[in-house]
Structure formats: C-alpha cells, structure tokens
Amino acid sequence: MIWVHCGEAGEVAATLSLATRFLDHNDVLITAEADILSSFSNVPDGVNVEKIPPDTPAKARDFLAKWQPKFLVWNGGPIRSALLRLVARNKINATLINARVSTLFSGGSRWLPGASRNAAMPFSRILTADGATATRLIRGGVSRDKVTATGPILEEPIALPHDQNELTVIVETLGTRPFWFAADVVSSEVKHMAAAQLAASRKNYRLLLIITPRDLESGQQVAETLREAGLKVGVRSQGDNPLPEQQAYVADINGELGLWYRITPLTFMGGTFSAGGAASPFEPIVLGSAIIHGPRKKPHGARYTRLSDAQACREVRTAGELGIAVGALISPEQTARMAMAGWSEITQNAEIINDLMQEAATQFETVKGTL
C-alpha cells in the first residue's frame, strides 16, 4: 500500500494526481482531515480514502496495522508527532513535500528548540515549497542533505486516452486545412461559437470549427443551431467525416476529447462563456493544444491563473473577441508558442514526481525481495 496524506485543502488536486500515478505500482491510500476528505469524492478504482486518525499512539498503531503502508508521501500541512514517530519506528519510507513554515508546526511548537529536527525525523527527504522553509529547517538542525527547496509541487495532469486508428483517419482527412476546436460546449454557447467561426473565416475561408457539446445527446440540436447561423455542418454520430465544403463539424461521440486535443492547435474551453462550470484547461494543454477561454473559470480558476501567468492562454469576453482571437492565433507560430508555455508550466514538477514514482517502485521491489 502506498499512502499519500493531504495536509491542506489547497493540496487536494496535487494529492489526487500523485495517487493516480502511484496506482501504476500498487493500491493507494489517501488520508486527510474530515473537512478536506469530502473533496476526494471521485477517485479512481484502487484508491482508498480514509480520515487521518487522532494523533495518539494507540490510534496510530491501529491505523498502521490496518493499512500496512510501505511508502508515504506527506503532502503539506502540520506534522502529527505520535503517528509519524510510529512511521519512523516501522521503517516506512517517507517523503515530506510542499513543506511550509506557516503550516508545518502547529501551535507553539514552531518556536521550541529542536522542533524542526523532530519534525524531520520520520522523513528521508523533505521538499519545501519555498526557500524560507528550507532555511528554517536547516537552521533548526535538520541535515542539509535531507532538505531541498523545490518550490510548490503542483498537480500533474493525466493525458486523456485516444484511438490511434481514428486519429490517423482524422489527420489524413483534414490534411493541411486550418481548424479550431470548441470543447465541452454548453448549449447556450453554441451560437457564440457559430458567430466566432463566421467572423474568423472571413479572413480564412477554409477554416473549420470542430465542436463537442457537453451534452453529447444534443449533437443534432447543435448542428441545427449552427446551420441556422449559416454554416454548412457535418455530424460525427451520423457517420459524417469533415468535408472540404463544411464549415463546422459536430464531434458528438463519447470519449473522444483526447483525440481532438491531440490534433487541434487551438481549443476554446466550454463553460467559460455561460454558467455550468468551466472545463479543465489542463486536459488540452498536456496534449499540446493552446487554449482560449471566456471570463467564467470556476471551478478551475487556479488552473487558468497558472496558465495565464505563463502566457499560455488567452481570455476573451464576447463572441466577437473570440472570432478575432481565433483569426489571430490560428497561425502555427502563435499556437506553438502558447502550447509550449503551457506545457512548461504544467510539467515543471515532472522530474520530482518521476523520482517519487521511482522511489515507490524501488521500495516495493525491496519488500518483495525480502518475502
């Protein structure tokens, strides 16, 4: 069992990302306080979710006896002295990540001599979210070799799957034709996509809009709305392939977002013009597509902010602005620059996360060798 503890509400996404990656090696246990635990309502098969036990020797012993973890990643938040002493005593390989002075020491213990050294005892490595925490720990007596100021370890997106045969067919069909993708679009946004396509295609008559509705059962209604706006439309669920004379193509087949993200240079994120919840921007970015979005970014506001700070996305507020942006950004040079900036931002922790995966794999090979 690989155990990942989520010590802060802000680390939920990173914890779930790590747990998903760890599933390649073993079953995973996620722990957190009760107020954070509800955020883990939708986890993959093989991931167990449990409230962290009260920090007493008896409860800690019962917890470790029940789950018998062999590897621990403690992701932020305060230490739990009784539990972590038993982790050390049981020789469980443990790494602390996203350590911060503001949360590592609870109550008055942060000012007690030796607090840093005691906090570090169970961990073979401590990866701090900032330099100040690393300095504090080293000055408190923690071995310099044990502490690394990595900066925040953030979530690593998981690439959506695709059908390689379908990808080959679509790429051959589209050829060199320019196109953009409107992903996970809610019904009230369809007319805005049509207006943007009409505006952008005035400068590029071969431009194609590929659109996937959030409600895949509404493909025919989406097609009708696009036709009413004056566009020639194909519908994937009806067996159509994108034809040269078509200006829009409704991709209404379940499970194909990963396919379209892989081939499109530019994606509009559905749900960002209208109520209903924005689609996650990390899914297209991790597959190499630049993104445009509207002003509504919940529940993924933090992700959009990260990409905006990295100049990896463009916000527009109206269909008119969207049409202008599509026309301006559809060039390969523009989309490649944005996509590369996004990729660099979301994979900045890749080496650290890969190291954690390797540590876990090595630990389990060692355990197997002793059985």
DRENTI-882032 format. One record per residue (C-alpha): residue in three letters; x, y, z. Coordinates in Angstrom, 3 decimals, decimal comma, padded with zeros to 6 digits, always signed. Each point is the difference from the previous one (the first is absolute). Example, Ala and Ser with C-alpha at 12.3 -4.5 7.8 and 13.67 -1.06 7.14 Angstrom:
BEGIN
   resn         px         py         pz
    ALA   +012,300   -004,500   +007,800
    SER   +001,370   +003,440   -000,660
END
This chain:
BEGIN
   resn         px         py         pz
    MET   +000,000   +000,000   +000,000
    ILE   +001,241   +003,485   -000,934
    TRP   -001,257   +002,683   +002,364
    VAL   -000,461   +003,651   -001,011
    HIS   -001,075   +002,429   +002,709
    CYS   -001,634   +003,288   -000,997
    GLY   +000,697   +002,531   +002,743
    GLU   -001,675   +003,070   -001,526
    ALA   -003,089   +000,719   -002,109
    GLY   +002,210   +001,679   -002,580
    GLU   +001,873   -003,253   -000,609
    VAL   -003,020   -002,110   -000,990
    ALA   +000,670   +000,152   -003,747
    ALA   +003,700   -000,811   +000,412
    THR   -000,802   -002,862   +002,382
    LEU   -002,491   -001,557   -002,405
    SER   +002,450   +000,397   -002,878
    LEU   +002,717   -001,803   +001,971
    ALA   -002,379   -002,734   +001,107
    THR   -001,066   -000,626   -003,587
    ARG   +003,625   -000,331   -001,105
    PHE   +000,828   -002,304   +002,930
    LEU   -002,729   -002,405   -001,127
    ASP   +002,468   -001,248   -002,618
    HIS   +001,966   -001,577   +002,866
    ASN   -002,498   -001,005   +002,691
    ASP   -003,295   +000,796   +001,701
    VAL   -000,084   +003,459   +001,543
    LEU   -001,350   +001,446   +003,250
    ILE   -000,871   +003,704   +000,272
    THR   -000,448   +001,503   +003,459
    ALA   -001,129   +003,466   +001,055
    GLU   -001,927   +001,799   +002,699
    ALA   -003,788   -000,343   -000,165
    ASP   -000,552   +003,490   -001,449
    ILE   +002,357   -000,777   -002,906
    LEU   -001,063   -003,604   -000,537
    SER   -003,230   +000,950   -001,780
    SER   +002,070   +001,450   -002,849
    PHE   +001,058   -003,546   -000,918
    SER   -003,479   -001,154   -001,012
    ASN   +001,029   -001,136   -003,489
    VAL   +003,150   -002,136   +000,086
    PRO   +001,224   -002,789   -002,316
    ASP   -000,471   -003,661   +000,823
    GLY   +002,807   -001,197   +002,247
    VAL   +000,165   +003,254   +001,975
    ASN   -001,285   -000,241   +003,584
    VAL   -001,021   +003,138   +001,910
    GLU   +000,147   +000,104   +003,807
    LYS   -000,152   +002,647   +002,731
    ILE   +003,397   +000,485   +001,652
    PRO   -000,170   -001,552   +003,496
    PRO   +000,227   +002,029   +003,241
    ASP   +003,649   +000,617   +000,849
    THR   +000,331   -002,450   +002,870
    PRO   +002,340   -003,021   +000,196
    ALA   -002,873   -002,484   +000,274
    LYS   -001,979   +001,404   -002,956
    ALA   +003,177   +000,327   -002,067
    ARG   +000,948   -003,639   +000,664
    ASP   -003,481   -001,182   -000,993
    PHE   +000,122   +002,059   -003,183
    LEU   +003,403   -001,302   -001,114
    ALA   -000,947   -003,578   +000,870
    LYS   -003,136   +000,270   -002,115
    TRP   +001,551   +001,519   -003,131
    GLN   +003,638   -001,146   +000,245
    PRO   +001,392   +002,684   -002,345
    LYS   +003,496   -000,455   -001,396
    PHE   +000,505   +003,482   -001,435
    LEU   -001,316   +003,392   +001,158
    VAL   -000,214   +003,405   -001,639
    TRP   -001,091   +002,646   +002,540
    ASN   -001,346   +002,871   -002,084
    GLY   +000,060   +003,232   +001,993
    GLY   -001,805   +000,932   +003,180
    PRO   +001,076   -000,527   +003,621
    ILE   +001,954   -002,986   +001,244
    ARG   -001,672   -002,533   +002,292
    SER   +002,641   -000,971   +002,535
    ALA   -001,379   -003,277   +001,376
    LEU   -000,909   -001,387   -003,412
    LEU   +003,251   +000,988   -001,665
    ARG   +002,113   -001,376   +002,855
    LEU   -001,607   -003,375   -000,675
    VAL   +000,631   +000,458   -003,735
    ALA   +003,697   +000,371   +000,791
    ARG   -000,041   -002,921   +002,453
    ASN   -001,644   -002,231   -002,631
    LYS   +002,647   +001,065   -002,542
    ILE   -002,557   +001,242   -002,497
    ASN   +001,756   +001,949   -002,759
    ALA   -001,456   +003,515   +000,272
    THR   +000,399   +003,243   -001,972
    LEU   -001,392   +003,385   +001,013
    ILE   -001,002   +002,283   -002,888
    ASN   -001,386   +003,555   -000,143
    ALA   +001,388   +000,705   +003,470
    ARG   -000,674   +003,553   +001,181
    VAL   +000,954   +001,727   +003,241
    SER   -003,519   +001,446   +000,210
    THR   -001,600   -003,447   +000,310
    LEU   +002,722   -002,478   +000,937
    PHE   +000,045   +000,799   +003,709
    SER   -003,301   +000,176   +001,842
    GLY   -000,639   +002,127   +003,051
    GLY   +003,011   +001,174   +001,996
    SER   +002,281   -002,850   -001,059
    ARG   +001,346   +002,070   -002,867
    TRP   +002,041   +002,035   +002,493
    LEU   +001,339   -002,866   +002,098
    PRO   +003,668   -000,978   -000,386
    GLY   +000,312   -003,234   -001,946
    ALA   -003,473   +000,240   -001,544
    SER   +001,439   +000,017   -003,521
    ARG   +002,253   -002,970   +000,718
    ASN   -002,862   -002,012   +001,527
    ALA   -002,292   +000,837   -002,920
    ALA   +002,579   -001,263   -002,471
    MET   +000,780   -003,251   +001,821
    PRO   -002,467   -002,319   -001,817
    PHE   +000,850   +001,295   -003,479
    SER   +002,822   -001,104   -002,258
    ARG   -000,567   +003,113   -002,150
    ILE   -001,680   +003,361   +000,562
    LEU   -001,009   +002,056   -003,041
    THR   -000,954   +003,514   +001,028
    ALA   -002,393   +002,352   -001,768
    ASP   +002,369   +002,951   +000,507
    GLY   +003,541   +000,906   +000,959
    ALA   -001,008   +001,490   +003,343
    THR   -001,300   -003,355   +001,236
    ALA   +003,147   -001,791   -001,140
    THR   +002,157   +002,551   +001,826
    ARG   -002,101   -000,303   +003,148
    LEU   +000,281   -003,794   +000,043
    ILE   +003,765   -000,010   -000,587
    ARG   +000,574   +002,634   +002,682
    GLY   -002,145   -002,120   +002,315
    GLY   +002,391   -002,895   -000,312
    VAL   -001,334   -001,978   -002,959
    SER   +002,728   -001,465   -002,200
    ARG   +000,596   +002,136   -003,072
    ASP   +000,137   -003,170   -002,119
    LYS   -003,587   -000,809   +000,950
    VAL   -001,547   +003,362   -000,980
    THR   -000,628   +001,326   -003,525
    ALA   -001,817   +003,226   -000,857
    THR   -001,910   -001,181   -003,073
    GLY   -002,781   +002,566   +000,060
    PRO   -003,647   -001,138   +000,061
    ILE   -000,628   -003,468   -001,411
    LEU   -003,204   +000,414   -001,942
    GLU   -002,325   -002,440   -001,695
    GLU   +001,209   -001,777   -003,114
    PRO   -002,794   -000,427   -002,561
    ILE   -000,777   -003,456   -001,344
    ALA   -000,290   -000,178   -003,808
    LEU   -003,412   -001,084   -001,276
    PRO   +000,012   -003,191   -002,093
    HIS   -000,670   -000,198   -003,723
    ASP   -000,492   -002,506   -002,815
    GLN   +003,129   +000,057   -002,166
    ASN   -001,824   -001,348   -003,055
    GLU   -002,626   +002,745   +000,227
    LEU   +002,715   +002,611   +000,458
    THR   +001,751   -001,177   -003,184
    VAL   -003,252   +000,152   -001,984
    ILE   -000,878   +003,502   +001,238
    VAL   +003,495   +001,380   -000,634
    GLU   -000,044   -001,364   -003,557
    THR   -003,500   +001,368   -000,586
    LEU   +000,809   +003,509   +001,220
    GLY   +003,364   +000,173   -001,747
    THR   +001,352   +003,556   +000,098
    ARG   -003,353   +001,621   +000,666
    PRO   +000,022   +002,499   +002,913
    PHE   -002,445   -000,770   +002,817
    TRP   -000,773   +000,795   +003,621
    PHE   -001,837   -001,951   +002,659
    ALA   -002,778   +001,072   +002,375
    ALA   +000,052   -002,574   +002,810
    ASP   -002,712   -000,934   +002,494
    VAL   -002,263   +002,826   -001,185
    VAL   -003,265   +000,598   +001,872
    SER   -003,151   +000,611   -002,035
    SER   -000,152   +003,765   +000,553
    GLU   +003,532   +000,380   -001,393
    VAL   -000,654   -001,627   -003,379
    LYS   -001,249   +003,212   -001,605
    HIS   +003,172   +001,779   +001,181
    MET   +002,153   -002,700   -001,625
    ALA   -001,930   +000,461   -003,253
    ALA   +000,480   +003,784   +000,088
    ALA   +003,717   -000,372   +000,745
    GLN   +000,449   -002,506   -002,862
    LEU   -001,769   +002,311   -002,468
    ALA   +002,171   +002,938   +001,093
    ALA   +003,296   -001,909   -000,090
    SER   -000,727   -001,661   -003,354
    ARG   -000,345   +003,349   -001,751
    LYS   +003,802   +000,127   -000,045
    ASN   +000,468   -003,741   -000,446
    TYR   -002,775   -001,547   -002,097
    ARG   +001,332   -003,571   +000,520
    LEU   -000,213   +000,263   +003,806
    LEU   -001,946   -002,805   +001,691
    LEU   -001,671   +000,022   +003,426
    ILE   -000,087   -003,360   +001,801
    ILE   -002,400   +000,081   +002,944
    THR   -000,732   -002,524   +002,749
    PRO   -003,119   +000,736   +002,076
    ARG   +000,019   -000,706   +003,721
    ASP   -003,279   -001,859   -000,501
    LEU   +001,026   -002,494   -002,667
    GLU   -003,643   -000,919   -000,597
    SER   -000,592   +003,530   -001,317
    GLY   +002,165   -000,399   -003,102
    GLN   -002,909   +000,425   -002,425
    GLN   -001,276   +003,115   +001,793
    VAL   +003,508   +001,482   -000,034
    ALA   +000,253   -000,695   -003,725
    GLU   -003,356   +001,683   -000,603
    THR   +001,065   +003,108   +001,938
    LEU   +003,183   +000,210   -002,068
    ARG   -001,979   -000,400   -003,258
    GLU   -002,423   +002,723   +001,052
    ALA   +003,024   +002,281   +000,372
    GLY   +000,896   -000,686   -003,623
    LEU   +002,663   -002,705   +000,364
    LYS   +000,268   -003,256   -001,964
    VAL   +000,236   -002,762   +002,605
    GLY   +001,010   -003,666   +000,343
    VAL   -000,908   -002,193   +002,985
    ARG   +002,359   -002,745   +001,147
    SER   -002,667   -002,177   +001,626
    GLN   -001,766   -000,124   -003,369
    GLY   +003,089   -001,476   -001,641
    ASP   +001,163   +003,249   -001,612
    ASN   +003,674   +000,792   -000,500
    PRO   +001,137   +003,643   -000,234
    LEU   -000,460   +000,969   -003,663
    PRO   +001,703   +002,931   -001,782
    GLU   -003,308   +001,827   -000,510
    GLN   -000,970   -000,259   +003,688
    GLN   +000,729   +002,911   +002,356
    ALA   -000,871   -001,766   +003,256
    TYR   +000,197   -003,580   +001,207
    VAL   -001,882   -001,271   +003,076
    ALA   +002,177   -002,598   +001,766
    ASP   -002,667   -001,595   +002,199
    ILE   +001,558   -003,407   +000,736
    ASN   +000,710   -000,921   +003,623
    GLY   +003,614   -000,258   +001,187
    GLU   +001,640   +001,884   -002,882
    LEU   +001,228   +003,183   +001,680
    GLY   +003,491   -001,503   +000,194
    LEU   -000,105   -000,562   -003,772
    TRP   -000,927   +003,584   -000,840
    TYR   +002,377   +001,574   +002,528
    ARG   +002,866   -001,919   -001,616
    ILE   -000,586   +001,352   -003,482
    THR   -001,412   +003,502   +000,503
    PRO   +002,398   +002,930   +000,300
    LEU   -002,539   +002,235   +001,779
    THR   -002,834   -000,840   +002,417
    PHE   -002,801   +002,124   +001,449
    MET   -000,926   -001,241   +003,485
    GLY   -003,731   -000,568   +000,320
    GLY   -001,892   +001,261   +003,035
    THR   +002,078   +003,187   +000,207
    PHE   -002,566   +002,203   -001,789
    SER   -003,066   -001,312   +001,850
    ALA   -000,976   -001,460   +003,340
    GLY   +000,534   -003,710   +000,431
    GLY   +003,639   -000,255   +001,014
    ALA   +003,160   +000,466   -002,038
    ALA   +001,772   -002,966   -001,546
    SER   +003,507   -000,705   +001,313
    PRO   +002,694   +001,784   -002,052
    PHE   +002,675   -002,555   +000,902
    GLU   -001,510   -002,748   -002,157
    PRO   +000,704   +001,693   -003,367
    ILE   +003,253   +001,588   +001,190
    VAL   +001,572   -003,330   +000,951
    LEU   -000,768   -001,250   -003,524
    GLY   +001,506   +003,018   -001,751
    SER   -002,986   +002,239   -000,764
    ALA   +000,026   +003,730   +000,755
    ILE   -003,166   +001,309   +001,667
    ILE   -002,437   +002,914   -000,096
    HIS   -002,620   +000,470   +002,693
    GLY   -002,726   +002,314   +001,175
    PRO   -000,249   +001,861   +003,338
    ARG   -001,721   -002,795   +002,004
    LYS   +002,735   -002,283   +001,321
    LYS   -001,451   -001,759   +003,058
    PRO   +000,644   -002,665   +001,244
    HIS   +003,437   +000,116   -001,659
    GLY   +000,913   +003,621   +000,678
    ALA   +003,412   -000,868   +001,479
    ARG   +000,928   -002,042   -003,085
    TYR   -000,970   +002,807   -002,362
    THR   +001,990   +002,473   +002,099
    ARG   +003,113   -002,195   -000,210
    LEU   -000,274   -000,153   -003,777
    SER   -000,755   +003,707   -000,304
    ASP   +003,076   +000,873   +002,062
    ALA   +002,041   -002,191   -002,355
    GLN   -001,548   +001,757   -003,039
    ALA   -001,378   -003,343   -001,120
    CYS   -003,632   +000,991   -000,542
    ARG   -002,137   +002,904   -001,235
    GLU   -003,170   +001,316   +001,653
    VAL   -002,816   +001,437   -002,093
    ARG   -003,289   +001,426   +001,196
    THR   -002,290   -000,086   -003,057
    ALA   -000,594   -002,017   -003,165
    GLY   +001,447   +002,919   -001,971
    GLU   +003,203   -000,114   +002,003
    LEU   +000,117   -003,762   -000,398
    GLY   -000,219   +000,287   -003,801
    ILE   +002,825   +002,544   -000,040
    ALA   +002,116   -002,148   +002,323
    VAL   -000,509   -003,148   -002,088
    GLY   +000,994   +001,872   -003,139
    ALA   +003,105   +001,402   +001,676
    LEU   +001,129   -003,142   +001,843
    ILE   -000,680   -002,686   -002,594
    SER   +003,472   +000,442   -001,530
    PRO   +002,401   -002,834   +000,938
    GLU   +002,539   +002,415   +001,498
    GLN   -002,522   +001,490   +002,434
    THR   -001,562   -003,268   +001,126
    ALA   +003,374   -001,719   +000,353
    ARG   +001,302   +002,775   +002,257
    MET   -003,066   -000,135   +002,260
    ALA   -000,080   -003,807   +000,081
    MET   +003,695   -000,186   +000,916
    ALA   -000,460   +002,560   +002,793
    GLY   -002,930   -002,031   +001,354
    TRP   +001,891   -003,275   -000,223
    SER   +002,966   +001,490   +001,857
    GLU   -002,294   +001,276   +002,759
    ILE   -001,910   -003,208   +000,656
    THR   +003,024   -002,316   -000,256
    GLN   +002,371   +002,052   +002,152
    ASN   -000,138   -002,639   +002,757
    ALA   +000,330   -002,980   -002,323
    GLU   +003,520   -000,955   +001,072
    ILE   -000,869   +000,166   +003,711
    ILE   -003,180   -002,014   -000,461
    ASN   +001,840   -002,592   -002,089
    ASP   +002,548   -000,300   +002,823
    LEU   -002,837   -000,696   +002,465
    MET   -001,407   -002,650   -002,333
    GLN   +003,425   -001,637   -000,243
    GLU   +000,416   +000,072   +003,779
    ALA   -003,332   -001,739   +000,435
    ALA   +000,842   -002,625   -002,622
    THR   +003,409   -000,638   +001,574
    GLN   -001,559   -000,312   +003,459
    PHE   -002,463   -002,640   -001,163
    GLU   +002,679   -001,957   -001,845
    THR   +002,026   +000,004   +003,222
    VAL   -002,985   -001,212   +002,007
    LYS   -000,678   -002,783   -002,526
    GLY   +003,637   -001,068   +000,217
    THR   -000,272   -000,566   +003,748
    LEU   -003,119   -002,165   -000,189
END
